[in-house]
Amino acid sequence: MSFQTTKINTKDKQKFYQLLSQQVEGLLSVETDFIANAANLSSLLYHSLEQVNWVGFYLLKNDELVLGPFQGQVACTRIPIGKGVCGTAFETNTTQRIKDVNVFEGHIACDTASASEIVIPLTINGNTIGVLDIDSPILDRFDSLDQSELELIAQIFCEKVS
């Protein structure tokens, strides 16, 4: 079974996320494999969201976050728990919405073009298994609506792959 995405043409951000969430639901209902779904979701978000330069996953393996499927420039392979934006999001189990990564103490610069970032913890059956990381070359790219809608997309992902 195949899945076809369509370009979302709307300037209404709420409507954009509503349609994007529908695409995510459809995309993730076609496949059950975790890695395949993570790869396709990172691609869908990378090509749908404006002003992003990296979208991907870091997954918990042996007490550290290890690079998973992503779209964008070559990235850091391993991130210690509690270090950088991704490690902080994982350790605190809270979304980190960073307006300027250059003022985030301990930021790990994988792509020097990144200026802002949002990292959302991924929880399945009560266990945090990794994070969804989205970077932008624009300062203060992500607002509270982006956060709530991307958290919903991360929740849909976790429900579909669990």
C-alpha positions as a LaTeX table, in Angstrom:
\begin{tabular}{lrrr}
\hline
Residue & $x$ (\AA) & $y$ (\AA) & $z$ (\AA) \\
\hline
Met1 & 0.00 & 0.00 & 0.00 \\
Ser2 & 1.36 & 3.45 & $-0.87$ \\
Phe3 & 0.77 & 6.89 & 0.58 \\
Gln4 & 0.82 & 10.17 & $-1.32$ \\
Thr5 & 1.42 & 13.51 & 0.40 \\
Thr6 & 0.06 & 16.72 & $-1.00$ \\
Lys7 & 1.47 & 20.19 & $-0.54$ \\
Ile8 & $-0.54$ & 22.07 & 2.08 \\
Asn9 & $-1.42$ & 25.45 & 0.62 \\
Thr10 & $-2.69$ & 27.68 & 3.39 \\
Lys11 & $-1.45$ & 30.72 & 5.25 \\
Asp12 & $-3.64$ & 29.78 & 8.23 \\
Lys13 & $-1.22$ & 28.10 & 10.63 \\
Gln14 & $-3.94$ & 26.29 & 12.59 \\
Lys15 & $-5.43$ & 24.90 & 9.37 \\
Phe16 & $-1.93$ & 23.93 & 8.16 \\
Tyr17 & $-1.33$ & 21.85 & 11.28 \\
Gln18 & $-4.80$ & 20.31 & 11.08 \\
Leu19 & $-4.09$ & 19.13 & 7.54 \\
Leu20 & $-0.54$ & 18.07 & 8.43 \\
Ser21 & $-1.83$ & 15.98 & 11.35 \\
Gln22 & $-4.25$ & 14.28 & 8.97 \\
Gln23 & $-1.35$ & 13.47 & 6.65 \\
Val24 & 0.65 & 12.12 & 9.61 \\
Glu25 & $-2.27$ & 9.89 & 10.65 \\
Gly26 & $-2.59$ & 8.55 & 7.11 \\
Leu27 & 1.14 & 8.07 & 6.62 \\
Leu28 & 1.64 & 6.20 & 9.88 \\
Ser29 & $-1.41$ & 3.98 & 9.40 \\
Val30 & 0.18 & 2.38 & 6.31 \\
Glu31 & 3.25 & 0.89 & 8.07 \\
Thr32 & 3.98 & $-0.67$ & 11.45 \\
Asp33 & 7.79 & $-0.63$ & 11.50 \\
Phe34 & 9.21 & 1.94 & 13.93 \\
Ile35 & 12.25 & 2.94 & 11.84 \\
Ala36 & 10.26 & 3.17 & 8.61 \\
Asn37 & 7.66 & 5.38 & 10.30 \\
Ala38 & 10.33 & 7.58 & 11.93 \\
Ala39 & 12.07 & 7.99 & 8.57 \\
Asn40 & 8.86 & 8.90 & 6.75 \\
Leu41 & 7.71 & 11.26 & 9.49 \\
Ser42 & 11.02 & 13.11 & 9.49 \\
Ser43 & 10.75 & 13.48 & 5.71 \\
Leu44 & 7.13 & 14.63 & 5.83 \\
Leu45 & 7.90 & 17.27 & 8.48 \\
Tyr46 & 11.11 & 18.41 & 6.76 \\
His47 & 9.32 & 18.97 & 3.47 \\
Ser48 & 6.12 & 20.42 & 4.97 \\
Leu49 & 7.39 & 22.84 & 7.62 \\
Glu50 & 8.73 & 26.17 & 6.42 \\
Gln51 & 12.08 & 27.52 & 7.54 \\
Val52 & 13.54 & 24.30 & 8.97 \\
Asn53 & 16.97 & 22.89 & 8.21 \\
Trp54 & 16.91 & 19.63 & 10.21 \\
Val55 & 14.20 & 17.23 & 11.38 \\
Gly56 & 14.91 & 13.93 & 13.02 \\
Phe57 & 14.99 & 11.54 & 15.91 \\
Tyr58 & 17.40 & 10.72 & 18.69 \\
Leu59 & 16.60 & 7.40 & 20.35 \\
Leu60 & 17.63 & 6.03 & 23.74 \\
Lys61 & 20.26 & 3.29 & 23.52 \\
Asn62 & 22.52 & 2.26 & 26.40 \\
Asp63 & 21.90 & 5.40 & 28.48 \\
Glu64 & 22.53 & 7.91 & 25.69 \\
Leu65 & 20.64 & 9.35 & 22.75 \\
Val66 & 21.71 & 7.92 & 19.40 \\
Leu67 & 20.93 & 9.46 & 16.04 \\
Gly68 & 17.92 & 7.93 & 14.32 \\
Pro69 & 16.18 & 8.68 & 11.02 \\
Phe70 & 16.46 & 12.33 & 9.95 \\
Gln71 & 16.42 & 14.85 & 7.11 \\
Gly72 & 19.07 & 17.56 & 6.83 \\
Gln73 & 22.82 & 17.94 & 7.18 \\
Val74 & 25.00 & 15.29 & 8.81 \\
Ala75 & 24.32 & 15.35 & 12.55 \\
Cys76 & 25.84 & 14.50 & 15.90 \\
Thr77 & 25.68 & 10.75 & 16.39 \\
Arg78 & 25.47 & 10.49 & 20.19 \\
Ile79 & 24.17 & 12.91 & 22.81 \\
Pro80 & 24.56 & 12.28 & 26.55 \\
Ile81 & 21.36 & 12.42 & 28.60 \\
Gly82 & 21.05 & 15.91 & 30.10 \\
Lys83 & 23.40 & 17.53 & 27.57 \\
Gly84 & 22.34 & 19.98 & 24.90 \\
Val85 & 18.75 & 20.70 & 23.98 \\
Cys86 & 17.97 & 17.08 & 23.07 \\
Gly87 & 19.52 & 15.62 & 26.21 \\
Thr88 & 17.73 & 18.20 & 28.35 \\
Ala89 & 14.34 & 17.47 & 26.75 \\
Phe90 & 14.88 & 13.77 & 27.32 \\
Glu91 & 16.09 & 14.13 & 30.93 \\
Thr92 & 13.30 & 16.51 & 31.97 \\
Asn93 & 10.68 & 14.83 & 29.76 \\
Thr94 & 9.54 & 18.30 & 28.68 \\
Thr95 & 9.50 & 20.02 & 25.33 \\
Gln96 & 12.35 & 22.46 & 24.87 \\
Arg97 & 11.47 & 25.43 & 22.65 \\
Ile98 & 14.65 & 27.43 & 22.23 \\
Lys99 & 14.43 & 30.87 & 20.62 \\
Asp100 & 18.20 & 31.23 & 20.19 \\
Val101 & 20.35 & 28.12 & 20.47 \\
Asn102 & 23.47 & 30.25 & 20.89 \\
Val103 & 22.33 & 31.37 & 24.35 \\
Phe104 & 21.27 & 27.88 & 25.49 \\
Glu105 & 23.95 & 26.82 & 27.96 \\
Gly106 & 25.52 & 23.60 & 26.76 \\
His107 & 24.03 & 23.72 & 23.27 \\
Ile108 & 25.59 & 21.10 & 21.00 \\
Ala109 & 26.07 & 22.67 & 17.57 \\
Cys110 & 25.65 & 19.87 & 15.02 \\
Asp111 & 24.66 & 22.27 & 12.22 \\
Thr112 & 26.07 & 25.79 & 12.61 \\
Ala113 & 23.19 & 27.13 & 10.47 \\
Ser114 & 20.69 & 26.28 & 13.22 \\
Ala115 & 19.47 & 29.33 & 15.14 \\
Ser116 & 16.39 & 28.01 & 16.97 \\
Glu117 & 15.16 & 24.57 & 17.91 \\
Ile118 & 12.26 & 22.61 & 19.31 \\
Val119 & 12.76 & 19.17 & 20.86 \\
Ile120 & 9.83 & 17.01 & 21.92 \\
Pro121 & 10.21 & 13.92 & 24.14 \\
Leu122 & 8.72 & 10.69 & 22.79 \\
Thr123 & 6.89 & 8.57 & 25.34 \\
Ile124 & 5.53 & 5.08 & 24.70 \\
Asn125 & 3.77 & 3.11 & 27.44 \\
Gly126 & 5.07 & 5.52 & 30.09 \\
Asn127 & 8.70 & 5.25 & 28.96 \\
Thr128 & 10.57 & 8.06 & 27.26 \\
Ile129 & 12.26 & 6.40 & 24.29 \\
Gly130 & 13.82 & 9.39 & 22.55 \\
Val131 & 13.11 & 12.83 & 21.13 \\
Leu132 & 11.88 & 14.49 & 17.96 \\
Asp133 & 14.27 & 17.34 & 17.12 \\
Ile134 & 13.49 & 20.17 & 14.69 \\
Asp135 & 16.00 & 22.93 & 13.91 \\
Ser136 & 15.56 & 26.21 & 12.06 \\
Pro137 & 18.04 & 28.71 & 10.63 \\
Ile138 & 15.65 & 31.46 & 11.82 \\
Leu139 & 15.77 & 32.92 & 15.34 \\
Asp140 & 12.57 & 32.36 & 17.35 \\
Arg141 & 11.06 & 30.20 & 14.58 \\
Phe142 & 8.78 & 28.14 & 16.84 \\
Asp143 & 5.88 & 29.63 & 18.79 \\
Ser144 & 3.41 & 28.13 & 21.25 \\
Leu145 & 1.11 & 26.96 & 18.42 \\
Asp146 & 4.00 & 25.17 & 16.72 \\
Gln147 & 4.82 & 23.57 & 20.06 \\
Ser148 & 1.33 & 22.31 & 20.83 \\
Glu149 & 0.76 & 21.02 & 17.29 \\
Leu150 & 4.17 & 19.34 & 17.02 \\
Glu151 & 3.60 & 17.74 & 20.43 \\
Leu152 & 0.33 & 16.35 & 19.03 \\
Ile153 & 2.17 & 14.99 & 15.98 \\
Ala154 & 4.76 & 13.37 & 18.27 \\
Gln155 & 1.90 & 11.84 & 20.29 \\
Ile156 & 0.32 & 10.46 & 17.10 \\
Phe157 & 3.67 & 8.95 & 16.16 \\
Cys158 & 4.08 & 7.31 & 19.57 \\
Glu159 & 0.56 & 5.89 & 19.47 \\
Lys160 & 1.01 & 4.48 & 15.97 \\
Val161 & 4.35 & 2.79 & 16.64 \\
Ser162 & 3.58 & 1.38 & 20.10 \\
\hline
\end{tabular}
